[in-house]
Amino acid sequence: MSSGVPSAATSGNEPNIDIVRSKKEGEVPSFTSTRRLLRDLHELAQEPLPGVTITVTETNIFCMIVTLTPQEGPLHGQSFDMELRFPCKYPAEPPNLRLLTDDLSGHPNVYGRWVCLNMLRGGHIRGFDTVSSGWSPAYSLSSILMQLQSFLFAENVPQDDGDTAENLLVMQVPKRVSTFALCELLDGVSTHETSSPTLEACDVPSSTSSCKSAVALPEIPSPLWNDLPDELLLKICESLVAMSDLSALFRTCKRLYALAIEHCVWVRRGLRCFYHRAWFTEDVLGCGLFVERHSRSGGLKSVTLHVDMLSRSAYFHNNVRRNPFNGEAYNEWLPLLLSPPHARQALPLVQASLARVASAAGRSVVDPEAPPRGGPMDGRDDFKPWHTLEVLPKLMNQMVVSFMQSSASGEPGLASERALKAFCACHHLLLRLAAEHPELVDAADYWTGEFCKHDSRRNKAVIHDLGELLTLLTISSKCNWEDLGEAFVREAMCRNARWYLLGGHPELAVIEPGPDSAYRLRRTFEMTQVSRQLLMFQEPPAQILEHYDRSYGHPRVGMAARLQQACRQMSAVDSWEGYLEHLGVMRGAGQAAVSAMLRESVQLSEKRGYHKREDVLRRIGDHTKTWDDLCELRRKKDPQMASEGGIPKAASPVAPAAARSTPSSPVARQLSAGSIRQLVCAVREKSHKTTDLRKIGNITPKPRKLFVAGLPFRVSDANLQHAYMPFGEVTEAKVVKDASTGKSRGFGFVTFKDPECAAAAKEHTNGSVLDNRKVKVDFAR
């Protein structure tokens, strides 16, 4: 038997529904619940399930009789009746299932009329706490019925403890089950005095297995068919509702199949809200975000994107705040640009969302359970183009991490495919916003160019996250991986030094006397596996650009599988030489060259304050350990050092750690990175050629000292110096303090060695805003 549903639901017209009150006094089904259940019924009518019959009444669609008839196995042909009663808060709460027979007692999860089914547990999405556990509003009527078929008629039933229980109902093959009269069930349900007649179910073949075979016709050229425009053929494909019909059509025509692949017809079928089941043509769709902020400053700490489609109305009007499958929280919503018509509606909402996420404004972590403050357009007036670079690169970098980890570990492809889809969706947003705001391309050109040209701009104060820098390459018009690669690899090695020195191999701080070290090569390669895999992802994003508008922001068919295979090949690389060869950087470099680069990275890491020598010494014992103890540890672990003899060299002398270390206070971080990043959209790439005054003759020297006013009062001399170090060598930085109290007076002086650096610092930082105070920068008199 096949599914039967009301004709009104099948045609898409909403019937006149007599509202049925819930058991809770005063509760009535909402418009959201009614519309969602009608969509579920409509979906079931379009794609019927074999062996399922549904009986509903037009006056009460929230109560239905379900008859399940197994199509194969020991119970073939027997019918089992049950009642599904949907709550007024559906889909936030699951339906209630009640059996209408006592003859199912042989099932291990049946207790009288009640069925213990994990899928129907809990009264709200917040009630589940593990993956695939409990009710989810993403489940539909079809998914419930398919689960019931599999659950009730399986020979071995899965249990919560991971074991299985034998289904005696199937093993003993009971006699045909009788059912209760429908009048007994419907008594008291309808608000009318007389029960409305039930709708008759129509029998529709569930598959082609019962149909007679037909002889395949030979292919005949059809000029008229070839003249049909692609747009018309796509309209025909869109008019077919059932996926089975669509698949059958594609199997009959190569041209239609090629069009379906090119225009991602299958992707279009999945573009609907998991809560409302609304299509992207009916509402603006996006994804939930969890935004974590620093507790003191309210600045952006991290952003996590959940790939499941969520509509604007579900987030802002129905207060949906959790992932439908793992229960993780949302506290923000990011629209996606799925198609040109959808993008026209979504783009203003995207700008508003990015402004809300990027703006610190003293906010703390938002309670995910709290209702939204304001509507979807709240914050649009505050949007600045640089908000894009605050949020989207973080999301894209996070998706690359997720993709590489799941692919390299050999996990099932679903997690990596979801990560790739999220990456492409964010990349699509970045490209569209870059087209709307050309200054974003200028910013990408500027920062990637600065990184390539100037060693002083490759520190954490300027480029906090190298993964985010890679995402800028995808929109840069002037810089590519060939320009950036070697400098990027060297800086990545420098930043990785801290993690292996403090993470188990402090002896590598001792610089060996020989030209190469097999021990250093082996240990550093083992300890930097994750960061190396992330860096190997630098090429694929550039290959995704042209496809987005037609693919609704999704990757090409088969791209996930190809990238997964490439990731596994990357993981198989077992040497630094092979790694650099794969990246196209320093091809032909031998062990001596790589060893020298690794030694330099340790020295540069200490020079830039990424690690401190005293922290390394603590890793070999208590604080009384000395450098000689560390050298002795290196000799014990490295046979090559022991055989060569001699005293190993220490790292090159560096500036005091206090002057070079990365500032830890929020104000220092804002001065060193945030204020510069906020000005990034106004910056154009400039030449940084210095002028040799000695060759020009007797001219007036250019000013090298800046007056900086409007500073937050908690800024120290070290904070001020580190904030201006990215522009060049700072010879002195002084915050003026009150003579009596010793507190800052809110202004100070910065002196550069090079006057050109002073001029660049003045131009780029004058007018920046810190703690709601406008900083004024001018040449000191």
N, C-alpha and C positions, 0 to 999 in steps of 0.2 A: 504493500500500500504506500501511497505517497502523501505528502503533506497537503492539507487543505486549510486555507486561510480565508478570511472575509474578502469578498470582492472589492470592498471599499479600500482595504489596505493594499490589495493587489494593484488597483488602478492608481493609487497615490492620493485619492480623495479621502479626507478625514470624515468618518461617519458621525452622526449625531450620537454622542456618548452621554449616557446618563451617569453622572459622577457617583461613584460608590465610595462611601465613607470608610475610613480605616477603622480598625478595632480601637485605635486611640481616638478619643473624643475630639472632634473638630478637624481632624486631618483629612484632606482630600487630595487626590492626585494632582500634581502640578502640571502646568503646560509642558514643562521639560520632560517629565516622566511619560506623559501621554504621547508626545511626539516621538520620544525615543522608542517606546514599545511599538508604535505603529511602523517605525522604520525597521525594527527587528522583524515584524510580521511581513513587511513588504520584501525584505531581503530573503526570508524563508520561502516566500511565494516565487521569487525569481529563480532560486536555486533549491528546489525541494530535496529533502533527505529521504533516501529509500527506507521504507519500513516505519515511517513516522506519519501519524495522522493527528491533526490538531482540531479541536472543536471549541470555538469561541462564540460569544454573542455580541452583537453590535452595541448592546447597552452596557456591557461589562467586559472590556478586553483585558482587564487586569486579573481575570480568573479564566483559566482554560483547562480543558481536558486533553491530555496527551495519551495517545495509544501507541505503544512501541511493539512492533512485530518483527522479530529477528528474521533475516533473509537467508540465513545459513546456520549450520551447526545443529546441536541436539534440540534446541528450542525453536527450530524453523517452523514458521506458520502460527505459533501461539501468540496471543495478544495480551498485553499487560497495560492496564489503565492506571493513570495517576493524575493528580491535580497539581497544577502550578499556579500559585497565587502571588502576584507581584505587588510589592509594597508601594505606598504613595511616593517614597523617595527613590524609587528605581531610576537610574542604575547605581545610585550611591549605596543602596542596600540590596542584598540578594533576594530572589524569590523564595517562597516557602514551598517545599515539595511534600506531598502527602499521598501515600499509596492508597489505591481503592480496592485492594485485595489483600487477603491474609495468606495467599499461597506463595509468597516470596520469602518465606522464613528461612529457606535453605541458604540464602545469601549471607555471608559473614558480616556485612555491614547494614543489614536490615533488622530493625527492632520494631516489630509490630507494623505500624503504618509509617514509621519514620525511617529515613535513609541517612546514614552517616556518610556524607560526601564532602570532602575537603573543599571542593569548588564552591559549595553553597554555605560555607561557614562564615560567621561574622555578620554584623549588621552595618558595617561601613568599611570603606577602604582603609581607614586608620586602624582597623582591627587586626590586619595581618602584618607579620613582621619578618617573613622569610620569602625568598624567591619562590614563585609559583605556589604560594600557600594562601589559602583562603580566597574569598571573593574579590574580584576586580571589576570595576565598571567597564573595562574593556571587553568583558565577556558579553556575548549577545545570546539571543534565544537559540540561534543555530548552534553555537558552541556548547550551550547547556545540553541540548538534545543529543549532540554527538557524544558528549562525555557520558551522558546517561546510558546510551547504547553500549558504549565500550565498557562502562563500569558494571552494569547490571548483568551482562551476558558473557563476561570473561570467565574462563575456567579458573584462573588464578588472579585474585584481586589484590593490587598493591595496598599496603598499609602504611600508616604514618611512621612506623619504626624502620621502614625500608624493606621489611620482609613482605611475603605474600601469603594470602589465606586461600584455601580451597573453596570454590563456589559449589556447594552441594546442590544448589538449584539446577545447575547445568549437569552435574554428574548424575543425578537421580532422574532427570528428564520427567518432571511432573506432568500431570494431565493438564489439559487445556484449562486456562484460568478463566473463571467467570468474573464479571464485573458488576458493580453496583449500578442501579438505575440512575440515569443522569438527572432525573427529577429529584432524587434524594440529595444529590450533590448541589444542584442549583437552587434548592429550596432556601429562601432567605437571602440569597446573594443579590438578585436583581431587585431594584427598587420599585419595579412595576408590579401590579397585582397579578398579572399573568406572565408566565415565562415567555420570552421571545423565542421563536423557532431557531434551532441551531442551523448553521450553514452546512450544506452538503460538501463533502470532500470529493474532489475529482481525481481520478487515477491518471497519472502521467508517468510514462516509462522513465525510470531513474537512470538508465544507461542504454547503450546501443546493443547490449548483449542479446536482447530478445528480438532485435530487428533482423530482417532478412538481408543477406549480403548482396551487394550490387557489384556488377562488373565495372572495373575502372575504365573510364573513357580516355581515349588518347588525347594528348595535348594538341590543340588547334589554335593557330594564330588568330588573334582577335584585335583588329585595328581599332575598333570602337572602344574596347576595354582599355587599350593602351592610351587612348586620348583622354580618358577621365582624369581630372586633376587630383592631385594627392589630397587636397583639402576635402573634396567630396568623399573620397574613400575613407578618410579618417572619421568623417561624420557618420558613415555607415558603421564603422567599427564601434564608435561611441554609442550608437543606438542599440547595440546588442548588450543586454543586461547580464546574462549568465556567463560566467567565465568558461563553462564547457562549450557554449555556442561560439564564443570568441575563439577558443582554441581550435574548434572544428573548422571554422572559417579560415584561419591562418594555415591550416594543413592543406587546404584546397588550392591556395594561390601563393606563389612565391613572391609576387609583388606586394600583396597585403602583408605577408610575413616580414618582408624587408621594411615596409613602412612602420609596422608595429615595433620593430627593433629600433629604428631610427628615431621615432617619436615617443618611445617608452610608453606604449599603451598599457602595459601591465603595471607600470609604476603609477599611472593615473588612477588605477582601481584602488590603490592603497592610500590615497590622499584624502583621508577623512578623520575627523576627531574621534578619539577612542571613547569619549564620554557621551557626546551627543549623536555620534555617527553622522555628523554633518559633513558634506563634501566641501572641497576647497572652493567650489563655485558658489557655495551658500554662505560661507563665513570665512573670515581671515584665520588661517591656521598657523601655528607656530609650535614652539617647544618650551617646556618648562626649564627654568634655570634655578640653581641654588647658588646664591651669592654670599660669600663669606667675607667679612670685613675685619680690619684690625680694630681691636676693642677700644683703643684710645683715640686714634685719629679718625676712625670711620672710613679710612681708605680701602680700596679694593685689594683683597688678599688672594682670593681664588674664585673661579666661576666654573660650575659644573653644569653641563648640558645633558638633558634627557631627551632621547631621540623621538619618543612616542608623540604623535601629532595631538595637539590640544588647541581647541578653538578659542577665539577671543571671548565669546560669551561664557564658555565653560570656566575659564579662569577668573574673569572679572565679575560675572553674575552668579555663577554656581559655586564659586570659591573652591574649585578643585585645586588641591595643594600637594598631591602626592603622586609619585610614579605608579602606574596601574599594576605593575608586576613585582616590584621589589620594595615598594612602600617608602622610597627615599623622598625627602621633602623638596618642595619648590618654594621659592619666595620671590620669583620674578618670571616674566614670560617674554620670550623673544619671537616675534613673527618671522616667517620665512618668505622668500620671494620665489614662489613655485612656478608661476607663469607670468607673462607680461600683464594680463588683466588683474591677476591676483597681486602682482607687485605694485600696481598703481594704488590699490587700497592699503597694502601692507607697509609701503615705504615710510609714510608719516609715523606709523606705529613703531617701526623699527628705530627711527630716530629718537622717538620718545623713550623707548625701552633702553637704548644705549645710553641716553643721558641719565636715566635713573640709575643704571648699574654703575656707570663710570663716576658719577658725582659722589664725592665724599661727604661734604656738607655736614660733617659731624655725626653721620649716622653710625649706628652700631648694627650688630647682626639682627636681621629681621626675624621675628617669630613666624615660622612657616604656618602656624595654625591661625594666625591673625588674618582678618579680612583685609583686602587690598585698600591702601590709602589712595583714593582718587581713582580716576578712570584710565583707560588705555592710552589716552592722549596726554596724561599728566607727565610733564617734563619735556614735552616737545619744544617749547619755547626756550628751554635751557640747552638744547642740543648744540654742540660744537663739533666740527669734523674730527678733532683729535680724540673725541670719545670713542670713535671707531677703532683707533689703534690702541686704546686702553683695554678694550674688551675682546674683540674678535681674534687678535693674535693669541691671546691666552687660551681661548676656546679651541682654536685650531691646533695649537701646540699640545693641549691636553688630549685631543683626539688622536694625534700622531702617537703619543705615548701609549694610549690604550690599544691602538691598532698594532703597533710593533710588539707589545707585550703578549697579546693574545695570539698573534701569528707566530712569533718565535717559540712560544711554549707549546705549540701544536694543539691548542684548544679548538673546540668546534668553531666553525666559521661564522656563526651568528654574531658573536661579540665583535669580531673584527669587521664584519660587514656593517654593523650598526655604527661603529666608530668611523668607518670610511664615509658612510652616508652623512654623518654629522659634520665631518671635515668638509665635505663638498658643499653642504648647505651653508656653512659659515664662510667658505671661500666664495660662494656665489654672492653672499651679502657683501663681502669685502670688495669684490669686483664691481658690483653695481654701485656701491657708495663711492668707490674711487672714480667711477664715471660721472657721478653726480657732483663730486667735489674733487676737482683736479689737484687741489693742494695736498691730498693724501698721496698721490703719486709723487709729487715734489718731495714730500716728507720721506717717503720710502727711498727715493733717489738720494736724498741728503744723508740719511742715516747709514745706508749701505755704502755710499761713497766715502763718508767719514771713516767708517770701519776699515775700508780697503786701504785708504791713503795714510791714515795717521795712527801710529802705534799708541799714542796717548789717549785715543778715543775708544780703545778696545777693553776698557775696564768696566767693572760692575756699576760704577757710578754713572756711566753713560748708557751702556747697554746692559740692563739688569738681567735679561733672560736671552740666551743665544737662540733658543727655540723660537721665540717671538721674532727675532731678527730674520730667521729663515722665512717666516711667513711674509715678511715685507718684500722678499725677492719675487714673490708671485705677482706683485703689482708694480715693481720697479721697472722703469723704462730705460735705465742706463746701466744697471749693474746686473750681472749674472753670476752663476756659480764659478765660472772660470776666473772671474775677477776676485771673488770673495773667498774661494775655497781654502787656499793655503793659510791666509790670516785667520780664518775661522777655525781651522783644525788646531793651529797653534794656541789660540785663545782657549779653545775647549780643553786642550791638554793642561793648560795652566790652571783652569778652574777645577779640573778633576784632581789635581795634585792634592788639594786639601782632603778630599774624600778618601783617597787610599793611604795618605799619611796618618790621618786620624781614625781610619777605619780598619786598622789591623796590620799596617806595614810602615810604622814610623821609621824603620831603618833606611827607607828609601830617601830620607832627607840627607843622608850622607852621600856626598858626591864621590864616585869612584875615580881613581886616577887614570884608568885605561880609556881608550877611545870608545869601546862598546862594552855593554854589560848584558849578558844573556839573562841574568837574574832580574834586572830592571825591566827588560823587555817582556819577560814572561809574567811577572807579577802585575805590572801596570796593565797589561792586556787583559788579564783575568779580572781585575778590579774595576775596569771601565766598560764592561760588556754592555750595560744598559744604555749609557750615553753614546757609545759607538753605534748601536743599532738605531737610535733616534736620528743621529746625524746621517746615516745611510738613506734616510727617507727624503733627502733634500731634492731628488729629481722628480718623483711622480707628480707633485702638485702642478708643475708647469704643463703637464700633459692633459689637464682636465678642463682648460679654459673654455673652448669653443662649444662645448656640448651642453652647458648648463641650461640655457633658455628653453631648449627643446626637451630636456630630460627632467624638468621640474627640480633642478638643483641636485639630481642624483648622479652617481658615477655611471660610466658606461657598463653595459652588460659584460660580465666576465672580468671587470677590472679588479674586483676584490680578490678573486682567485689568483689572478696574475701577480698581484702585489703580495699576497700571502706566500706564494712560491718564491718570489724574489726575496722576501724577508727571511725565509728559511735558508736560502742560499747565502744571504748576508751572515746569518748566524753560523754558517759552516766555515766562514773565514777564520783561520787560526793563527794569523801572524799580523804584526803591524804593517809589514810590507804589502801583504795581500789586501789589507784594509785600505791603505792609502791608494793602492792601485785601483780598487773598486771605486773610490771617490774621485779618481782622476786628479789627485794631488800628489806632488813630489814623486812622480813615476820614476822608478829605477833607484829610489833611495835605498841604501843598504842598511845593515844593522848599526854601523857606526853613526850614520847620519840621523837615524831615528833615536838612538841612544843620546846623542848630543841634544836633540830637540826635547827629549824627556827631561834631561838634566836642566836645561834652560827653563823648562816649565816649572820645576820645583823652585828654582831661584826667583823667577818672576812672581810666582805665587806668594812667596814671603815678602818680596819687595812691595807688592801691591796690597799687602795686608790680608790676603785671603786666608792664610794660616799664620800662626805665631810659633816661634821655635819652642817657647815654654810649653805650649799645648802639646807639641809633638813629644817632648821629653816626658810629659806626664803619662803618655801612652805606654811607656816601658816600666812604669812603677810609680812610686810616690814622687813628690815634688823635689826630692833631694837628688834625683838622678841627673847626671851631667852629660855633656856632649861626648866625653870619652866612653861612657856607658853605652851610648847609642852607636858609636863606632864599633865597639866590641860586639854588640848585637848584630850589626851588619856583617862582621867577619864570620860569626857563627852560622848565619843563615845563607851566606853567599860563598860557596866554595871558591869561586873565581877570585874574590877579594882576599881570602885566606892564602891562596897559592901565590898571588902576586906580591903579597907582603906590603910593607910600607904603611904609612899613616894616611888614611883616607882624608880627602880634602873636605872642608866644610863648605857650605854655600857661600857665595860671594857676599861681601859686606853690603848691608842694605840700610836704608834710612830707618830711624827709630820707628817702632811699630805704632806708637801713638800718633805720629804724624802721617803715616801712610795707611793705617787700617781703615776699613770701610766703616763709616759712622753707624752707630746702632740706634740712635734716637730717631723718632719719627720726623722731627724737624730737619735733621740732617739729610734724611732720605728725600724729603720733599725738596730741599735746596739742591741736592745733587742730581736728582732724577725727575721728580714731579714737575718742578717749575720749568725745566728745559723742555720736557715732553709736552707741556701745555702750549708752548710756543712753537711746537714743531711744524704746525700747519702754515705758519707765516714765514718759514725759513726757506731759502732757495740755496741751491748748491753754489758755493763760492770757492774761489781760489785762495789757498792759504800760503801763498808764496811770501816769504819774509824779505824785507828790504835791507841790504847791507849798507848802513849809513856811512861806513868808512869810505865807500866807493863814490859817494855823491859829493862829498866835500863839506864845506863849513855851512851846515844848515841847522836850524833849531831842532833839537831832539823831540821826538814825539812823546806824548805823555804815557807813562806806564802804570800810574796809580789811579785807582777808582775809588770814588766815594759811594757807598752803598747805604741808603736810608730806607726806613720802613721795615726793618728786620724784626721778627718775633723776638721777644725779650729773652727767651731761653736758648738762643743761638750762641755757641761758644766760638772761640778762635779757630779750633780744629774743624768745627762744622763749616765755618765760613771758608776756610782754606780748601777743604775737600769739595765744597760746592763749585769752586771755580777752577779746580785742577784740570777738568776736561778741556778747558780752553787753552791751556799751556802751563808752563812752569810758574808757580806762584812763589815769589821770594818772601812775601810777608802777608799775613792776614791778621787784622787786629779789630776786635769789637770794642768800641769805646764804652767804658764803664763809669758809673758815678763814683766820685772820689770818696764820699762819705759812706755809701751803702754797699759799694762793690757790685751793684747790679748793672746790667746792660742798659744803655740809654737808647737802644733801638737803631743805632747806625754804626758803621765801621769803615775800614779802609782795606783794600786789596791791592797789592803791588805785584806786577808781572815782570818777568825778565825781558819779554819781547813786547814792544808796543803794539804790534799787530794783534797779538793775543788779547791785549787789554781792550783794543777797539772791538774785536769780535765779541768779547764777553759783555761789553757795554751794550752793543746792539741787540744781543740775543736775550739778555736778562732784564733790561730796563722795561718796567711796566708789568712784570709778572706779579701774580697775586699769591700771597702766602698767609694763611690764617686770616683771610678776609682783609689783609692789608696789602696795599699796592707798593711794591718795591721800586724805589727810584735809584737809578744808577747813572753816574756822570763822572767825568774826569775830575780828579782832585786838583784843587788850585794850590 
